[in-house]
Amino acid sequence: MNASLSYAELNAAAQQFGTPLYVYHAEKIEQQYQNLLTHFSATQTRFFYACKALTNIHILKVIKNIGCNIDCSSINEVKLALHVGFSPNNILYTSNSVGFDEIVTAIELGVNVNIDSLSNLEKFGQKFGASKAVGVRIRPDVMAGGNLKISTGHDKSKFGIPVAQLEALKLIQEKYQINIRTLHIHTGSEIKDVAVFMKSAEVFDVLLPHFPTVEVLDFGGGFKVPYEPGEQGTDMASLGKEVNKAMEQLSEKYGRSLTAWFEPGKYMVSEAGFFIAKVNVLKTSGDRIFAGLNTGLNHLIRPMFYDAYHHIDNLTSPEKPTKQYAVVGNICETDTFAWDRAIPAIEEGDLLVFYNAGAYGYEMASNYNARFKPAQVLYQNGEVKLISRADQFEDLLTLQVPL
C-alpha cells in the first residue's frame, strides 16, 4: 500500500493517544495537491477541496496553507472555511435541496455559489436579478462512479438540473437577466475512466452557446483513489492533458477565456488518513476466525454503507504469516469491516490499521450505542499533535436538557 506514515510512527501515535484513533499526514495531503498542479494548466484550472470528506479545522488549515481553495456542501462548512481564514473568493458552495435562506446567506458572505434546482434559481432571480453572479449545476444523465450510491449524474439522481430542462432554465435566466458565470457537472465518485470527465466537456460544448456569460466550467470531483493493493487510481497525467486540450479548444471556439474547476475531496485526504483499533477478542466459529475490535461502524461506516474496501494490516506484528479473518466491530449491529481477509496472524491486544481512512471516516462517525467518538491527530513536519480529543461521558450529555 502507498503508506505515507511508517509502522513506527503509527504505533507511536496509538501509544500516546490511545485507540481507536484517526491519524492524518499533512505532507501527504500536500503531495496529492502538488500532483494535480503538475498535470493541469495553472492558468486554466482551479481546485477546491471538497471538505465534506474531512472538516477538522486543522486539516482545513493545511489545505489553505498549501494554496488550495475549498468546496462546501452546507452553509456551516462555508462558515468553517471562513473561520479558518479562507477568503470568500476561494470558497465554493454547491447547494443541494437546501432552503433558499442558505443560498442567500452564502451570497451575502461573498462566496461562489452553485444552484442545483430551477426552484431556487427562480428565487435567486427574484431576489438578486443580474446583480450577483451564480453557477448552475447541470445533471448530464451520465451513469458513472463506483456504484449507484456514489453516482450522481444519472437520470434518477436527485442532483442538479436535468439537461433536458435546458429550455426552462434559459427562460428563468432570461426573465431575470441572471448572470450565470459557472456551469457545473458532477457525475459521481470513484471515476477512473478519463473519458467520463471528457463527456462533461462534450456537454459543456453543447451548453455554452446558450450562456454567453459563462466563464467557468466546473467538472466536479470524483477522482478514483486506489484502495486495494495493486489498484490504480485516476490517471492524472492523462486527465490533465485531455482537460487542458479541451479547455483551450472551447476557449478558442467560443472566444472566451474559460477556466476549469474541480472539487477533489477523497483524492486529497483519503491516503493521508489511517484508522487504528485494538483487537478485543478472537472468536472461532467453524473455520472462521472473528477478530473483534474496540470500534465499529460508529467510527468507520464505509464498509457497511458503501461495501467499501479498506486494506487492513497488523500494526503490532506486520511480519507474521497471514491468516484469514473476519474483522468485526463491537456495536450491537452487524458491523463487519472484512469478511475473509488475509492479515498477519492476530493476537488479542494487537493493533490493526485501516488504510485510506482520511475521507468520510471520522466525518461520518457517530455516538451510536452511546460509544465515544475517537481522537484525531495530525503528523506534520515530523511531529504529531492532537487535533480533536476523544469523547468523554460528559459529551454524551452536552446537548441534552438535564433531568
C-alpha positions as CSV (number, residue, x, y, z in Angstrom):
1,M,0.0,0.0,0.0
2,N,1.0,3.6,-0.6
3,A,1.6,4.4,3.1
4,S,2.7,7.9,3.9
5,L,3.5,7.1,7.6
6,S,5.6,4.3,8.9
7,Y,4.6,1.4,11.3
8,A,6.7,3.1,14.0
9,E,5.0,6.5,13.6
10,L,1.5,4.9,13.7
11,N,2.4,2.8,16.7
12,A,3.8,5.8,18.5
13,A,0.6,7.8,17.9
14,A,-1.5,4.9,19.2
15,Q,0.6,4.5,22.3
16,Q,0.5,8.2,23.0
17,F,-3.2,8.9,22.3
18,G,-4.9,5.5,22.7
19,T,-7.3,3.7,20.4
20,P,-9.5,3.9,18.4
21,L,-7.6,6.7,16.7
22,Y,-7.6,8.6,13.4
23,V,-4.2,9.7,12.2
24,Y,-3.5,12.1,9.3
25,H,-0.4,13.1,7.5
26,A,-0.1,16.7,6.3
27,E,2.7,16.2,3.8
28,K,0.7,13.5,2.0
29,I,-2.2,16.0,1.5
30,E,0.3,18.5,0.0
31,Q,1.7,15.7,-2.2
32,Q,-1.7,15.0,-3.6
33,Y,-2.3,18.7,-4.3
34,Q,1.1,19.1,-6.0
35,N,0.3,16.1,-8.2
36,L,-2.7,17.9,-9.5
37,L,-0.8,21.1,-10.1
38,T,1.8,19.2,-12.1
39,H,-0.6,17.9,-14.7
40,F,-3.2,20.7,-15.1
41,S,-2.8,24.1,-16.7
42,A,-2.0,26.7,-14.0
43,T,-3.8,29.4,-15.8
44,Q,-6.9,27.5,-16.8
45,T,-7.6,25.3,-13.7
46,R,-8.6,25.9,-10.1
47,F,-9.0,23.2,-7.4
48,F,-11.4,23.4,-4.5
49,Y,-11.0,20.8,-1.8
50,A,-14.4,19.1,-1.2
51,C,-14.3,19.5,2.6
52,K,-17.2,17.2,3.3
53,A,-14.6,14.5,3.2
54,L,-12.9,15.8,6.4
55,T,-13.7,19.1,8.0
56,N,-11.4,19.3,11.1
57,I,-10.2,22.9,11.1
58,H,-6.6,21.8,11.4
59,I,-7.0,19.8,8.1
60,L,-8.7,22.9,6.6
61,K,-5.7,25.0,7.7
62,V,-3.3,22.6,5.9
63,I,-5.5,22.9,2.8
64,K,-5.4,26.7,3.0
65,N,-1.7,26.9,3.6
66,I,-0.8,24.8,0.5
67,G,-2.8,27.2,-1.6
68,C,-5.8,25.1,-2.4
69,N,-9.3,26.5,-2.5
70,I,-12.3,24.9,-0.7
71,D,-15.7,23.5,-1.8
72,C,-18.5,23.4,0.7
73,S,-21.8,21.4,0.8
74,S,-23.5,23.3,3.6
75,I,-23.6,26.8,4.9
76,N,-21.9,25.6,8.1
77,E,-18.9,24.2,6.0
78,V,-18.8,27.7,4.5
79,K,-18.6,29.2,8.0
80,L,-15.9,26.8,9.0
81,A,-13.8,27.8,5.9
82,L,-14.2,31.4,6.8
83,H,-13.3,30.7,10.4
84,V,-10.0,29.1,9.2
85,G,-9.2,32.1,7.1
86,F,-10.2,31.3,3.5
87,S,-11.2,34.4,1.5
88,P,-14.7,34.3,0.2
89,N,-13.4,34.2,-3.4
90,N,-11.6,30.9,-2.7
91,I,-14.8,29.3,-1.3
92,L,-17.3,27.4,-3.4
93,Y,-20.7,26.5,-2.1
94,T,-22.6,23.9,-4.1
95,S,-26.2,23.7,-2.7
96,N,-28.3,20.6,-2.8
97,S,-32.0,20.6,-1.8
98,V,-31.4,23.4,0.6
99,G,-33.7,26.1,1.8
100,F,-33.2,29.3,-0.2
101,D,-32.2,31.1,3.0
102,E,-28.9,29.2,2.9
103,I,-28.2,30.4,-0.6
104,V,-29.0,34.0,0.5
105,T,-26.5,33.7,3.4
106,A,-23.8,32.3,1.1
107,I,-24.3,35.1,-1.4
108,E,-24.2,37.7,1.4
109,L,-20.9,36.1,2.7
110,G,-19.5,36.7,-0.8
111,V,-18.6,33.1,-1.7
112,N,-19.1,31.4,-5.1
113,V,-22.5,29.7,-5.3
114,N,-23.8,26.8,-7.5
115,I,-27.6,26.3,-7.6
116,D,-29.0,22.9,-8.4
117,S,-32.7,23.4,-8.9
118,L,-35.0,25.5,-11.1
119,S,-37.0,26.4,-8.0
120,N,-34.1,28.0,-6.2
121,L,-32.8,29.6,-9.4
122,E,-36.2,31.3,-9.8
123,K,-36.0,32.6,-6.2
124,F,-32.4,33.8,-6.9
125,G,-33.6,35.7,-9.9
126,Q,-36.4,37.3,-8.0
127,K,-34.1,38.5,-5.2
128,F,-30.8,39.3,-7.0
129,G,-31.6,39.6,-10.7
130,A,-28.4,40.4,-12.6
131,S,-26.6,41.9,-9.5
132,K,-24.8,38.7,-8.4
133,A,-23.1,36.1,-10.5
134,V,-24.0,32.5,-9.9
135,G,-23.4,28.9,-11.1
136,V,-25.9,26.3,-12.0
137,R,-25.4,22.5,-11.5
138,I,-26.5,20.5,-14.6
139,R,-27.4,16.8,-14.4
140,P,-26.0,15.3,-17.6
141,D,-27.8,11.9,-17.3
142,V,-24.5,10.1,-17.4
143,M,-24.0,6.9,-15.3
144,A,-20.6,6.9,-13.7
145,G,-18.9,6.1,-10.4
146,G,-18.2,3.0,-8.2
147,N,-21.9,2.2,-7.5
148,L,-25.4,3.7,-7.5
149,K,-24.9,5.2,-4.0
150,I,-22.0,7.3,-5.2
151,S,-23.2,8.1,-8.7
152,T,-24.8,11.5,-9.0
153,G,-25.1,12.3,-12.7
154,H,-27.6,9.6,-13.9
155,D,-31.2,10.2,-14.9
156,K,-32.6,9.0,-11.5
157,S,-30.3,11.2,-9.4
158,K,-31.6,14.0,-7.1
159,F,-28.6,16.2,-8.0
160,G,-28.7,19.1,-10.4
161,I,-31.0,20.5,-13.1
162,P,-31.6,17.8,-15.7
163,V,-30.1,18.7,-19.1
164,A,-33.5,18.0,-20.6
165,Q,-34.8,21.1,-18.8
166,L,-32.4,23.4,-20.6
167,E,-35.2,25.5,-22.1
168,A,-36.9,26.0,-18.7
169,L,-33.5,27.1,-17.3
170,K,-33.0,29.5,-20.1
171,L,-36.4,31.0,-19.6
172,I,-35.7,31.7,-15.9
173,Q,-32.2,33.1,-16.8
174,E,-33.7,35.5,-19.5
175,K,-36.7,36.5,-17.3
176,Y,-34.4,37.9,-14.6
177,Q,-31.3,38.5,-16.6
178,I,-29.3,36.2,-14.2
179,N,-25.6,36.4,-14.6
180,I,-24.8,32.7,-14.9
181,R,-21.0,32.5,-14.6
182,T,-20.5,28.8,-13.9
183,L,-21.8,25.6,-15.4
184,H,-21.2,22.7,-13.0
185,I,-21.4,19.0,-13.7
186,H,-20.6,16.2,-11.2
187,T,-21.2,12.6,-12.3
188,G,-20.1,10.7,-9.2
189,S,-17.3,9.3,-7.2
190,E,-14.5,6.7,-7.8
191,I,-14.3,7.6,-11.5
192,K,-11.2,6.1,-13.1
193,D,-12.1,6.5,-16.8
194,V,-10.8,9.8,-18.2
195,A,-13.4,9.5,-20.9
196,V,-16.2,10.1,-18.3
197,F,-14.8,13.5,-17.4
198,M,-14.5,14.3,-21.1
199,K,-18.2,13.6,-21.6
200,S,-18.7,16.5,-19.3
201,A,-16.6,18.6,-21.7
202,E,-18.9,17.5,-24.5
203,V,-22.0,18.6,-22.5
204,F,-20.3,21.9,-21.9
205,D,-19.8,22.3,-25.6
206,V,-23.5,21.9,-26.2
207,L,-24.5,24.3,-23.4
208,L,-22.0,27.1,-23.9
209,P,-23.8,28.8,-26.9
210,H,-26.9,29.2,-24.6
211,F,-25.0,31.0,-21.8
212,P,-22.8,33.9,-23.1
213,T,-21.9,35.0,-19.6
214,V,-20.3,31.7,-18.5
215,E,-16.6,31.9,-17.7
216,V,-16.2,28.7,-15.6
217,L,-16.7,25.0,-16.5
218,D,-16.9,23.0,-13.3
219,F,-16.1,19.3,-13.8
220,G,-16.9,18.4,-10.2
221,G,-14.7,15.8,-8.5
222,G,-14.8,12.0,-8.1
223,F,-11.3,11.0,-8.8
224,K,-10.6,7.3,-8.3
225,V,-8.5,6.5,-5.2
226,P,-6.7,3.2,-5.0
227,Y,-8.0,1.3,-2.0
228,E,-6.9,-2.3,-2.7
229,P,-3.3,-3.4,-3.2
230,G,-2.3,-3.1,-6.8
231,E,-5.3,-1.0,-7.7
232,Q,-4.9,2.1,-9.9
233,G,-6.4,5.5,-9.4
234,T,-7.4,8.1,-11.9
235,D,-4.5,8.8,-14.4
236,M,-3.9,12.4,-13.6
237,A,-1.4,12.9,-16.4
238,S,-3.9,11.7,-19.0
239,L,-6.8,13.6,-17.4
240,G,-4.8,16.8,-17.2
241,K,-3.6,16.5,-20.8
242,E,-7.2,16.0,-22.1
243,V,-8.7,18.7,-19.9
244,N,-6.0,21.2,-20.8
245,K,-6.6,20.5,-24.5
246,A,-10.4,20.7,-24.2
247,M,-10.3,24.0,-22.3
248,E,-8.0,25.5,-25.0
249,Q,-10.3,24.3,-27.7
250,L,-13.5,25.5,-26.0
251,S,-12.0,28.9,-25.2
252,E,-10.9,29.4,-28.8
253,K,-14.2,28.1,-30.2
254,Y,-16.3,30.5,-28.1
255,G,-13.9,33.4,-27.9
256,R,-13.8,33.4,-24.1
257,S,-11.1,32.7,-21.5
258,L,-12.7,29.7,-19.8
259,T,-11.4,28.2,-16.6
260,A,-11.9,24.6,-15.4
261,W,-12.8,24.0,-11.8
262,F,-12.5,20.7,-9.9
263,E,-13.6,19.6,-6.4
264,P,-11.3,16.8,-5.2
265,G,-12.2,15.6,-1.7
266,K,-11.4,11.9,-1.2
267,Y,-8.4,12.3,-3.5
268,M,-6.9,15.0,-1.3
269,V,-7.2,13.3,2.1
270,S,-8.0,9.6,1.8
271,E,-4.5,8.2,1.5
272,A,-3.3,10.7,4.1
273,G,-5.5,9.0,6.8
274,F,-5.2,5.9,8.9
275,F,-7.5,4.4,11.5
276,I,-6.1,2.4,14.3
277,A,-8.1,0.0,16.5
278,K,-7.3,-2.7,19.1
279,V,-8.3,-6.3,18.9
280,N,-10.5,-7.0,21.9
281,V,-11.4,-10.7,21.3
282,L,-10.7,-13.6,18.9
283,K,-13.6,-15.9,18.4
284,T,-13.7,-19.1,16.3
285,S,-16.9,-20.3,14.6
286,G,-16.3,-23.3,12.3
287,D,-13.5,-22.4,10.1
288,R,-13.9,-18.7,10.6
289,I,-11.9,-16.6,13.0
290,F,-13.5,-13.4,14.1
291,A,-11.3,-10.5,15.2
292,G,-13.4,-8.2,17.3
293,L,-12.2,-4.7,17.7
294,N,-12.7,-1.8,20.1
295,T,-14.5,0.1,17.3
296,G,-17.3,-0.4,14.9
297,L,-19.5,1.2,12.2
298,N,-20.0,4.1,14.5
299,H,-16.4,5.1,13.8
300,L,-15.9,3.8,10.2
301,I,-19.2,3.2,8.4
302,R,-17.9,3.0,4.8
303,P,-17.6,-0.8,4.6
304,M,-21.2,-1.4,5.8
305,F,-22.6,1.7,4.0
306,Y,-20.8,1.5,0.7
307,D,-19.4,-2.0,0.7
308,A,-16.1,-0.1,0.7
309,Y,-12.8,-1.9,0.9
310,H,-10.1,-0.7,3.3
311,H,-6.8,-2.5,3.4
312,I,-6.1,-3.8,7.0
313,D,-2.7,-4.6,8.4
314,N,-1.5,-5.9,11.8
315,L,0.4,-2.9,13.1
316,T,1.7,-4.8,16.1
317,S,3.1,-7.8,14.2
318,P,3.2,-7.0,10.5
319,E,5.9,-9.6,9.8
320,K,3.9,-12.7,10.8
321,P,2.5,-15.1,8.3
322,T,-1.1,-14.3,7.2
323,K,-4.3,-16.0,8.3
324,Q,-7.9,-15.4,7.2
325,Y,-10.1,-13.3,9.5
326,A,-13.5,-11.7,9.7
327,V,-12.8,-8.3,11.1
328,V,-15.8,-7.1,13.1
329,G,-16.8,-4.3,15.4
330,N,-18.2,-4.0,18.9
331,I,-21.5,-2.4,18.0
332,C,-24.8,-4.2,18.7
333,E,-25.3,-4.5,14.9
334,T,-23.7,-6.3,12.1
335,D,-20.7,-4.2,11.6
336,T,-18.2,-6.2,9.6
337,F,-15.2,-4.5,8.2
338,A,-14.0,-7.5,6.2
339,W,-15.4,-11.0,5.9
340,D,-12.5,-13.1,4.7
341,R,-9.3,-11.1,4.9
342,A,-5.7,-12.2,4.9
343,I,-3.9,-10.4,7.8
344,P,-0.6,-11.2,9.6
345,A,-1.6,-13.5,12.5
346,I,-3.5,-11.7,15.1
347,E,-3.4,-12.0,18.9
348,E,-5.8,-10.3,21.4
349,G,-4.4,-6.8,22.2
350,D,-2.8,-6.3,18.8
351,L,-3.4,-3.1,16.9
352,L,-4.8,-3.1,13.4
353,V,-4.5,-0.2,11.0
354,F,-7.0,0.6,8.3
355,Y,-5.6,2.5,5.3
356,N,-7.3,5.1,3.2
357,A,-9.2,6.3,6.2
358,G,-8.8,10.1,5.7
359,A,-12.1,10.6,3.8
360,Y,-15.5,10.0,5.2
361,G,-14.2,8.1,8.2
362,Y,-14.3,10.4,11.2
363,E,-16.6,12.7,9.2
364,M,-19.4,10.1,9.2
365,A,-18.7,8.9,12.8
366,S,-21.4,8.9,15.4
367,N,-22.2,8.1,19.1
368,Y,-24.3,5.1,18.2
369,N,-24.6,2.7,21.2
370,A,-23.5,5.7,23.3
371,R,-19.9,5.0,22.3
372,F,-17.4,7.7,22.3
373,K,-16.0,9.2,19.1
374,P,-12.3,8.7,18.8
375,A,-9.5,11.3,18.9
376,Q,-7.8,12.7,15.7
377,V,-4.2,13.5,15.4
378,L,-2.0,15.1,12.7
379,Y,1.6,14.4,11.8
380,Q,3.2,17.5,10.3
381,N,6.9,18.3,10.0
382,G,7.8,15.0,11.8
383,E,5.7,15.9,14.9
384,V,2.3,14.6,16.0
385,K,-0.3,16.7,17.7
386,L,-3.9,16.2,18.9
387,I,-6.4,18.0,16.7
388,S,-9.6,16.7,18.4
389,R,-9.8,14.8,21.6
390,A,-11.8,11.6,22.2
391,D,-15.3,12.0,23.6
392,Q,-15.8,11.7,27.4
393,F,-19.0,10.7,29.1
394,E,-20.0,14.3,29.7
395,D,-20.0,14.9,26.0
396,L,-22.9,12.4,25.6
397,L,-25.0,14.7,27.9
398,T,-23.8,18.1,26.5
399,L,-26.8,18.8,24.2
400,Q,-29.4,17.0,26.4
401,V,-31.6,19.0,28.7
402,P,-30.8,18.0,32.3
403,L,-33.4,15.8,34.2
